[in-house]
Each structure stands twice: as C-alpha cells, then as structure tokens.
C-alpha cells in the first residue's frame, strides 16, 4: 500500500478498520490476520506506513470514511522497531566485534 512493492503476505502487516481503546474509529493492526472484514496490507516499516498514510491509501482500500485514527498502527510499528533494535547485535568498539 505504501511503497507499492510486492511481497509475500507473511512479510506484510494486515490493517483493518476497527476502533481504538477509546472506542473511536481507527485503523487497527491485525498481525494474526484473523480479524473479520476487509483488510489492507503494508510492510511493517515506518517508511512504508507513512507513505500509505500520506497517500490516503487506507480509506480507499478499506472503503471507509476519512475519519480513521492511525495511532494504533503507529504504536504497533513503534513496538516492533523497539523489539528489532533490542534483538540486533550490539557493536563493541573496543574489539571491533559484535556481541550476541
């Protein structure tokens, strides 16, 4: 949706129209791909997400109105980025090696 690059469904994040914690209409991440209704797929990266939001691709793809909050998916992507950063090896400058 964002970068328009093809990828396997297992590499993409499914996003559906739902509601946020306050009950307001929002785009909701569906990492298990089990939520009912129409879904849209995007690479789980902040760059691809921002492109899709900027292009207003989700209201078109999900056939919903313009008033959907993007905060739940943005929060989900932030958590994914934090997990990936903590899993990546740290560079140790004193030895030039990477820790595991």
Secondary structure, 3 states (H helix, E strand, C coil): CCCCCCCCHHHEEEEEEEECCCCCEEEEECCCCCCCCCEEEEECCHHHHHHHHHCCHHHHHHCCCCCCECHHHHHHHHHHHHHHHHHCCCEECCCCEECC
